[in-house]
Amino acid sequence: MAKGGNTVAAVRALAQPVAEALGLRLWDVRFLKEGATWYLRIFIDKPGGVSIDDCVDMTHALNPVLDEADPIEQAYCLEVSSPGVERELTRDEHFEAYRGAKIKVRTIRPVDGARDFNGTLEDFDDGQITLRTADGAGISFQKKEVSWVKLDDFEGFGD
């Protein structure tokens, strides 16, 4: 059984071939506690988007693999879903794939009095995220200094 931070790595290694066999991309794996309940969240993606059937198929295919390997000690709820429209960019390959996309960044601590920044992902290199704002300014953040980075697919929504 995996311990601590190794849980996500162990589950990722088990889930990756399952996703690939179903024609899906494993976007992210998260194992976290909310209240008294542990959740294993598997995020999948594919060109054209993920359907509920894709989530059901991944759940049915992954359950026996997880049962056999038993990488998690405690009871948990398995959730399989799409990363969503405003998907969070967490892995290096996410940043590489979405260069040129509009993103939102929230920093852990204020930078010049602000924590939220919007713009275009200009570059990602060795953990440094470079954002180009609408006014043309470039801002760089170390990945470890941000709370999250998400795609900004709702820009102009409701205008």
C-alpha positions, 0 to 999 in steps of 0.5 A: 500500500502506498503512503502519503504523497506516494498514493497519487503516484501509485494511482497514476501509474495504475490509471494511466494504462487504463485511460490509454486503453479507453482512448482517454488522456489521464489529466490528473489524479488527486487524493484528498480529505474533505471533512471525514471522507477521503476522495480519489479524484481521477480527471480524464480528457480526450479530443472533443471532450469527455462524456458521462459514458467515458467517466462510467467506462473509466470507473468500471475499468479502473475499479478492479485494478485498484481493488487488486493493487490496493494502493490506498489504506483507508476507505475512499470515494472514487470520482472520475470526471472531466477536468472541466472548461476552466481546467486547472493546469498542474503538471508541466505537460499541461503548461506546455500544451496550453502555451498561448492560451488565456489563463488565470493565476492566483498567487499564494501571497500578494504580488504588488498588492494583488493575488489574481492575474489574467492573461496569456500563458506566454512561457513555462520553463523550469517551473517559471510561468510567464503571463502576458497581460492585456496591457502587454506587461509580462509577469513571471511566477514560480509554480511553487508560489501560486495557489492555482493556474486555470484556463480562462475559457469564460472570458467575456461570458455574459457580456 
